[in-house]
């Protein structure tokens, strides 16, 4: 049994406040042959510097930068080692120092964490976080095998060389332990494809019914194609700054109140039983009857200790008492419908074993208590892996600034990407949103970050 000490559970703190000042995206596609990676990253930088009502010019913003963080999941896709160096040069940031971060699917979140540490410590005052993935230069089959290499090659990889197979096993185990109907998972897919329908950036939007999802072709039982994230090409950029610099750049920065990380074994079979790490909205009585004949350990094969650890640290760092009540928005790493339900429990939206209640109650919808994945998430909009965690925070930033409509409802934005704004488009701007949370997740739970942002 794992036992954590008080030092292990020390709550992090920033020595200086950290702010998000601007951000930008590309659209996301299965293939993007007309633009190389450098051009995509520049496109995201230009949106960040030219289209976010800043008080400085793009050149002035560039001259305020004094450290850079880059985020790319896999060199394999673009067949270019040290790709960050190439991007760094193209964006005009040489000879400033930079690092490139890689933590699987959580790479974007981890890159933001690294940038936040630089600002919070005083090492830097303005840091762009640039993420991308180039997934169209190999076949889908080869791409899946590359991604699957982020799991343990001695154990999970032999299950089929694709993540849907790994999560299908988790789904089967979760359903055995908690008796979750397939319709519940299908609701998540329907919701996230629909919210992607209202985004000009989305790769996989659609209006589907629960029956459409249930009748859809199976990738790996019980998961259908509509329940799995997309493989994307695209980029995302976020600028972090200290307080003084932030207000020189914009009148409406968003404060990054907390961002924390957790990890767990790459090999899922090595995950040992331990006492459930309690969040601020839980106590020992919460799980008095949790361990039944179908549940013998925690986190087991159906929960993610890394997510719980990241949430525990971030909630305590930011003073969160009840996530459903304290957050106005949430972006989860919905790589698969099953991982979304697992995350609902890991971050305390519902106790373990009752994650289904969050989606079934309506809480997760735009009209609900905690609107979740208004961006469309990974299922409806994108999973250009190195950009994903950054994309989530850009979307939250726009929501907190009241700018959702500016970027999603502008017909010219749709036309920019060769699309037509739907006649039945609707705004998903959450009224009076003040605080949001983003979960960036890797592999079968090897790395997770939890970021909390607030309207300044």
C-alpha positions as CSV (number, residue, x, y, z in Angstrom):
1,X,0.0,0.0,0.0
2,X,1.2,3.5,-0.9
3,X,1.3,5.9,2.0
4,X,2.0,9.6,1.4
5,X,3.7,11.9,3.9
6,X,2.7,15.4,4.8
7,X,5.8,16.6,2.8
8,X,4.6,14.6,-0.2
9,X,1.3,16.4,0.1
10,X,2.8,19.9,0.6
11,X,0.6,22.5,-1.2
12,X,2.5,24.5,-3.8
13,X,2.5,28.3,-3.9
14,X,3.5,31.0,-6.3
15,X,6.0,33.6,-5.1
16,X,4.5,36.0,-7.5
17,X,1.0,36.1,-9.1
18,X,0.8,34.6,-12.6
19,X,-1.5,35.9,-15.3
20,X,-2.7,34.7,-18.8
21,X,-2.6,37.8,-21.0
22,X,-3.5,36.5,-24.4
23,X,-3.8,33.4,-26.6
24,X,-4.5,32.2,-30.1
25,X,-5.4,29.1,-32.1
26,X,-5.4,27.7,-35.5
27,X,-8.3,25.6,-36.7
28,X,-7.8,21.8,-36.4
29,X,-7.9,19.3,-39.2
30,X,-7.1,15.7,-40.0
31,X,-4.6,16.9,-42.7
32,X,-3.1,20.3,-43.3
33,X,-0.7,20.0,-46.3
34,X,-1.0,23.6,-47.3
35,X,0.8,24.9,-44.1
36,X,3.9,23.7,-42.4
37,X,4.3,23.5,-38.7
38,X,6.1,26.8,-38.4
39,X,3.3,28.6,-40.3
40,X,0.7,27.1,-38.0
41,X,2.5,28.2,-34.9
42,X,2.9,31.7,-36.4
43,X,-0.8,31.8,-37.2
44,X,-1.6,31.1,-33.6
45,X,0.9,33.8,-32.4
46,X,-0.7,36.3,-34.8
47,X,-4.1,35.7,-33.4
48,X,-2.8,36.1,-29.9
49,X,-1.0,39.3,-30.7
50,X,-3.3,40.9,-33.2
51,X,-6.9,39.9,-32.3
52,X,-7.1,40.0,-28.5
53,X,-7.5,43.8,-27.9
54,X,-4.0,44.2,-26.5
55,X,-2.5,47.6,-25.5
56,X,0.8,46.8,-27.2
57,X,1.7,46.0,-30.9
58,X,2.8,42.6,-32.0
59,X,6.4,43.8,-32.1
60,X,6.2,45.3,-28.7
61,X,4.8,42.1,-27.3
62,X,7.7,40.1,-28.9
63,X,10.2,42.5,-27.3
64,X,8.6,41.8,-23.8
65,X,9.3,38.1,-24.0
66,X,12.3,36.8,-22.0
67,X,11.8,33.0,-21.9
68,X,9.8,30.5,-24.0
69,X,8.3,27.1,-23.5
70,X,7.4,24.7,-26.3
71,X,5.0,21.8,-26.3
72,X,5.1,18.8,-28.7
73,X,4.0,15.3,-27.9
74,X,6.1,13.3,-30.4
75,X,9.1,14.0,-32.7
76,X,8.0,10.9,-34.7
77,X,5.1,12.6,-36.5
78,X,7.1,15.4,-38.1
79,X,10.4,13.4,-38.2
80,X,12.2,16.4,-36.8
81,X,14.3,16.3,-33.6
82,X,14.6,19.7,-31.8
83,X,11.6,21.0,-33.6
84,X,11.2,23.6,-30.9
85,X,14.5,25.2,-32.0
86,X,13.1,25.5,-35.5
87,X,9.8,27.0,-34.3
88,X,11.7,29.4,-31.9
89,X,13.7,30.8,-34.7
90,X,10.7,31.1,-37.0
91,X,8.8,33.1,-34.4
92,X,11.6,35.5,-34.0
93,X,12.6,34.6,-30.4
94,X,16.2,33.7,-30.9
95,X,18.5,34.1,-28.9
96,X,16.3,33.8,-25.9
97,X,16.4,30.6,-23.9
98,X,13.7,28.0,-24.3
99,X,12.7,24.5,-23.2
100,X,10.5,21.9,-24.9
101,X,8.2,19.8,-22.7
102,X,7.0,16.2,-23.3
103,X,4.6,14.4,-20.9
104,X,2.4,12.5,-23.4
105,X,-1.2,13.8,-23.7
106,X,-0.6,16.2,-20.8
107,X,2.2,17.9,-22.6
108,X,0.3,21.1,-23.1
109,X,-0.7,21.4,-19.5
110,X,2.8,20.5,-18.3
111,X,4.2,23.2,-20.6
112,X,1.9,25.8,-19.1
113,X,3.0,24.6,-15.6
114,X,6.7,25.0,-16.6
115,X,6.0,28.6,-17.9
116,X,4.0,29.4,-14.7
117,X,6.9,28.3,-12.6
118,X,9.3,30.6,-14.5
119,X,7.0,33.6,-14.0
120,X,6.1,32.8,-10.4
121,X,9.7,32.4,-9.4
122,X,10.7,35.7,-11.0
123,X,12.9,34.0,-13.5
124,X,10.9,35.5,-16.4
125,X,8.2,38.2,-16.7
126,X,6.6,37.3,-20.1
127,X,6.6,33.7,-21.4
128,X,4.8,32.4,-24.6
129,X,3.8,28.7,-24.4
130,X,3.6,27.4,-27.9
131,X,2.1,23.9,-28.7
132,X,1.5,22.0,-31.8
133,X,1.2,18.5,-33.3
134,X,1.8,17.4,-36.9
135,X,-0.1,14.1,-37.2
136,X,-0.8,14.0,-41.0
137,X,2.6,12.9,-42.3
138,X,2.0,9.2,-41.4
139,X,-1.0,7.0,-41.8
140,X,-3.7,6.8,-39.1
141,X,-2.5,3.2,-38.3
142,X,1.1,4.3,-37.9
143,X,0.0,7.4,-35.9
144,X,-2.0,5.3,-33.5
145,X,1.0,3.1,-32.9
146,X,3.2,6.2,-32.2
147,X,0.6,7.4,-29.7
148,X,0.3,4.0,-28.1
149,X,4.0,4.0,-27.4
150,X,3.2,6.5,-24.7
151,X,1.9,3.6,-22.7
152,X,4.1,0.8,-21.3
153,X,5.4,-1.1,-24.3
154,X,6.0,-4.2,-22.1
155,X,2.3,-4.4,-21.2
156,X,-0.3,-2.1,-22.8
157,X,1.2,-1.9,-26.3
158,X,0.5,-5.6,-26.9
159,X,-3.2,-5.0,-26.5
160,X,-3.5,-3.6,-30.0
161,X,-1.2,-0.6,-30.4
162,X,-3.9,2.0,-30.0
163,X,-5.3,3.8,-27.0
164,X,-8.9,2.9,-27.7
165,X,-8.0,-0.7,-26.8
166,X,-6.5,0.4,-23.5
167,X,-9.5,2.5,-22.6
168,X,-11.9,-0.1,-23.8
169,X,-10.6,-2.4,-21.1
170,X,-10.9,0.4,-18.5
171,X,-14.5,1.0,-19.7
172,X,-15.3,-2.7,-19.3
173,X,-13.9,-2.7,-15.8
174,X,-15.6,0.5,-14.9
175,X,-19.0,-0.8,-16.1
176,X,-18.5,-4.0,-14.1
177,X,-17.7,-2.0,-10.9
178,X,-20.4,0.7,-11.3
179,X,-23.1,-0.7,-13.7
180,X,-23.0,2.4,-16.0
181,X,-25.3,2.0,-19.0
182,X,-23.9,2.6,-22.5
183,X,-26.4,5.4,-23.0
184,X,-24.6,7.5,-20.3
185,X,-21.3,7.4,-22.1
186,X,-23.1,8.2,-25.4
187,X,-24.5,11.4,-23.8
188,X,-21.0,12.7,-23.4
189,X,-20.2,12.1,-27.1
190,X,-23.5,13.7,-28.2
191,X,-22.8,16.8,-26.0
192,X,-19.2,17.4,-27.1
193,X,-19.8,16.9,-30.8
194,X,-22.7,19.3,-30.5
195,X,-20.6,22.0,-28.8
196,X,-17.9,21.5,-31.5
197,X,-20.6,22.2,-34.0
198,X,-20.6,25.9,-32.8
199,X,-16.8,26.3,-33.1
200,X,-15.0,27.4,-36.3
201,X,-11.9,25.6,-35.0
202,X,-13.5,22.2,-34.7
203,X,-12.4,19.2,-36.7
204,X,-15.2,16.7,-35.7
205,X,-18.4,18.7,-35.1
206,X,-21.8,17.1,-35.5
207,X,-25.4,16.7,-34.4
208,X,-25.9,13.2,-33.2
209,X,-28.4,11.3,-31.1
210,X,-27.7,8.8,-28.4
211,X,-28.8,6.1,-30.8
212,X,-26.4,7.3,-33.4
213,X,-23.6,6.8,-31.0
214,X,-24.8,3.4,-30.0
215,X,-25.2,2.3,-33.6
216,X,-21.8,3.7,-34.7
217,X,-19.1,1.3,-35.6
218,X,-17.1,-0.1,-32.7
219,X,-13.4,0.8,-32.5
220,X,-12.7,-1.4,-29.4
221,X,-15.6,-2.7,-27.4
222,X,-17.5,-0.9,-25.9
223,X,-16.2,2.3,-27.5
224,X,-17.5,3.5,-30.9
225,X,-15.8,5.9,-33.3
226,X,-18.0,8.8,-32.0
227,X,-16.7,8.2,-28.5
228,X,-13.1,8.6,-29.3
229,X,-11.0,11.8,-29.8
230,X,-9.7,12.9,-33.1
231,X,-6.1,12.9,-34.4
232,X,-5.4,16.5,-35.3
233,X,-3.0,19.0,-36.9
234,X,-2.9,22.4,-35.5
235,X,-1.3,24.8,-33.0
236,X,-2.2,26.9,-29.9
237,X,-0.4,29.7,-28.1
238,X,-0.8,31.2,-24.6
239,X,1.2,34.1,-23.1
240,X,1.9,34.2,-19.3
241,X,3.1,37.2,-17.5
242,X,3.7,38.6,-14.0
243,X,1.2,41.2,-12.7
244,X,3.1,44.4,-13.8
245,X,3.7,43.1,-17.3
246,X,0.2,41.7,-17.6
247,X,-1.4,45.0,-17.1
248,X,1.0,46.7,-19.6
249,X,-0.2,44.2,-22.2
250,X,-4.0,44.1,-21.5
251,X,-6.7,45.6,-19.3
252,X,-8.3,42.1,-19.0
253,X,-5.8,39.5,-17.9
254,X,-6.9,36.2,-16.4
255,X,-5.2,35.1,-13.2
256,X,-3.7,31.6,-13.2
257,X,-4.5,30.9,-9.5
258,X,-3.1,27.4,-9.5
259,X,-1.6,24.8,-11.7
260,X,-0.4,21.5,-10.3
261,X,0.6,18.1,-11.6
262,X,0.3,14.5,-10.5
263,X,1.7,11.2,-11.9
264,X,1.2,7.5,-11.7
265,X,3.0,4.4,-13.0
266,X,3.2,4.0,-16.7
267,X,2.5,0.3,-16.3
268,X,-1.1,0.2,-15.1
269,X,-0.5,-3.3,-13.5
270,X,1.9,-1.7,-11.1
271,X,-0.7,0.6,-9.5
272,X,-0.9,-0.4,-5.8
273,X,-3.8,0.0,-3.5
274,X,-3.8,3.1,-1.2
275,X,-6.3,5.0,0.9
276,X,-8.5,7.3,-1.2
277,X,-6.9,10.8,-1.2
278,X,-9.8,13.0,-0.1
279,X,-10.6,16.3,-1.7
280,X,-12.0,19.3,0.3
281,X,-15.6,18.4,-0.5
282,X,-15.1,14.8,0.8
283,X,-14.6,13.1,4.2
284,X,-14.1,9.6,5.4
285,X,-17.8,9.0,5.5
286,X,-18.0,9.7,1.7
287,X,-16.5,6.3,1.0
288,X,-17.7,4.3,4.0
289,X,-19.5,1.8,1.7
290,X,-17.3,2.2,-1.4
291,X,-15.5,-1.1,-1.3
292,X,-18.0,-3.7,-2.3
293,X,-17.7,-7.1,-3.9
294,X,-16.9,-5.5,-7.2
295,X,-14.4,-3.0,-5.8
296,X,-11.4,-4.2,-3.8
297,X,-8.8,-1.4,-4.3
298,X,-8.2,2.2,-5.2
299,X,-7.3,3.6,-7.6
300,X,-7.4,0.2,-9.3
301,X,-7.9,0.0,-13.0
302,X,-10.8,2.4,-13.2
303,X,-9.6,5.6,-11.5
304,X,-6.6,7.9,-12.0
305,X,-4.4,8.7,-9.0
306,X,-2.6,11.3,-11.1
307,X,-5.8,13.3,-11.6
308,X,-6.8,13.1,-8.0
309,X,-3.3,14.2,-6.9
310,X,-3.3,17.2,-9.3
311,X,-6.8,18.2,-8.2
312,X,-5.9,17.8,-4.5
313,X,-2.9,20.1,-4.8
314,X,-4.6,22.7,-7.1
315,X,-7.8,22.9,-5.1
316,X,-5.9,23.5,-1.9
317,X,-3.6,26.0,-3.6
318,X,-6.6,28.0,-5.0
319,X,-8.9,27.6,-2.0
320,X,-11.5,25.4,-3.8
321,X,-14.0,23.8,-1.5
322,X,-16.6,22.4,-3.9
323,X,-15.7,22.2,-7.6
324,X,-19.3,22.1,-8.9
325,X,-20.1,25.2,-6.9
326,X,-16.8,27.1,-7.1
327,X,-16.2,26.6,-10.9
328,X,-18.2,28.3,-13.6
329,X,-16.6,26.3,-16.4
330,X,-14.6,23.1,-16.9
331,X,-12.5,21.7,-19.7
332,X,-11.8,18.0,-19.3
333,X,-9.4,15.8,-21.4
334,X,-12.2,13.8,-23.0
335,X,-10.0,11.5,-25.1
336,X,-12.7,8.9,-24.7
337,X,-16.2,9.0,-23.2
338,X,-15.1,6.6,-20.4
339,X,-12.1,8.8,-19.4
340,X,-14.5,11.7,-19.0
341,X,-16.7,9.8,-16.5
342,X,-13.5,8.7,-14.7
343,X,-12.3,12.3,-14.5
344,X,-15.7,13.5,-13.0
345,X,-14.9,11.3,-10.0
346,X,-11.1,12.0,-9.8
347,X,-11.7,15.7,-9.6
348,X,-14.6,15.5,-7.1
349,X,-17.6,16.4,-9.2
350,X,-19.2,13.3,-7.8
351,X,-17.9,10.7,-5.4
352,X,-16.1,7.6,-6.8
353,X,-18.6,5.2,-8.3
354,X,-21.1,7.9,-9.1
355,X,-19.6,9.8,-12.0
356,X,-22.5,9.0,-14.2
357,X,-24.7,11.4,-12.1
358,X,-22.7,14.4,-13.3
359,X,-23.8,14.0,-17.0
360,X,-27.2,12.4,-16.2
361,X,-28.2,15.2,-13.9
362,X,-27.6,17.8,-16.6
363,X,-24.8,19.5,-14.6
364,X,-22.3,19.1,-17.4
365,X,-24.4,20.9,-20.1
366,X,-24.3,24.6,-21.0
367,X,-27.5,25.1,-19.0
368,X,-26.2,23.1,-16.1
369,X,-24.4,23.9,-12.8
370,X,-20.9,23.4,-14.3
371,X,-20.8,23.7,-18.1
372,X,-18.2,21.3,-19.4
373,X,-16.2,21.4,-22.6
374,X,-17.9,24.4,-24.2
375,X,-15.0,24.2,-26.7
376,X,-16.2,20.8,-28.0
377,X,-13.3,19.2,-26.2
378,X,-11.1,16.5,-27.7
379,X,-14.1,14.5,-29.1
380,X,-15.7,17.4,-30.9
381,X,-13.0,19.8,-31.7
382,X,-9.3,18.7,-31.6
383,X,-6.5,16.6,-30.2
384,X,-3.3,18.0,-31.7
385,X,-1.6,16.6,-28.6
386,X,1.1,19.2,-27.9
387,X,-1.5,22.0,-28.3
388,X,-4.4,20.4,-26.4
389,X,-3.7,21.6,-22.9
390,X,-3.0,25.1,-24.2
391,X,-6.1,25.1,-26.3
392,X,-8.2,24.4,-23.2
393,X,-6.8,27.4,-21.4
394,X,-7.3,29.7,-24.4
395,X,-10.9,28.7,-24.5
396,X,-11.3,29.3,-20.8
397,X,-9.6,32.7,-21.1
398,X,-12.0,33.8,-23.8
399,X,-15.0,32.7,-21.7
400,X,-13.8,34.6,-18.6
401,X,-13.1,37.7,-20.8
402,X,-16.6,37.4,-22.3
403,X,-15.1,36.9,-25.8
404,X,-16.5,33.5,-26.8
405,X,-18.8,35.1,-29.4
406,X,-15.9,37.2,-30.8
407,X,-14.0,34.1,-31.8
408,X,-16.8,31.5,-32.3
409,X,-19.7,33.6,-33.6
410,X,-17.8,35.8,-36.1
411,X,-18.8,34.7,-39.6
412,X,-15.4,35.9,-41.0
413,X,-13.6,33.5,-38.6
414,X,-15.5,30.6,-40.1
415,X,-14.7,31.9,-43.6
416,X,-11.1,32.1,-42.7
417,X,-11.0,28.3,-42.4
418,X,-13.1,27.6,-45.4
419,X,-16.3,27.0,-43.5
420,X,-19.7,28.7,-43.3
421,X,-21.2,29.7,-40.0
422,X,-24.2,27.4,-39.3
423,X,-27.6,29.2,-39.6
424,X,-28.5,27.6,-36.3
425,X,-25.3,28.7,-34.5
426,X,-25.8,29.5,-30.8
427,X,-23.6,31.2,-28.3
428,X,-22.1,29.1,-25.6
429,X,-20.8,32.1,-23.7
430,X,-21.3,31.3,-20.0
431,X,-22.9,34.4,-18.4
432,X,-20.8,36.1,-15.6
433,X,-18.2,33.3,-15.6
434,X,-15.5,34.1,-13.1
435,X,-13.6,30.9,-12.5
436,X,-12.7,27.9,-14.6
437,X,-10.7,24.6,-14.5
438,X,-8.8,22.6,-17.1
439,X,-7.6,19.0,-16.9
440,X,-4.7,17.9,-19.1
441,X,-4.2,14.2,-19.1
442,X,-1.6,11.7,-20.4
443,X,-1.7,8.1,-21.4
444,X,-3.6,5.8,-19.1
445,X,-3.2,8.4,-16.3
446,X,0.6,8.7,-16.2
447,X,0.7,12.5,-16.0
448,X,-2.1,15.0,-15.3
449,X,-2.2,18.7,-14.6
450,X,-5.1,20.7,-13.1
451,X,-5.1,24.4,-13.8
452,X,-7.5,26.9,-12.2
453,X,-8.1,30.3,-13.7
454,X,-10.0,33.3,-12.4
455,X,-11.2,36.6,-13.8
456,X,-8.8,39.2,-12.5
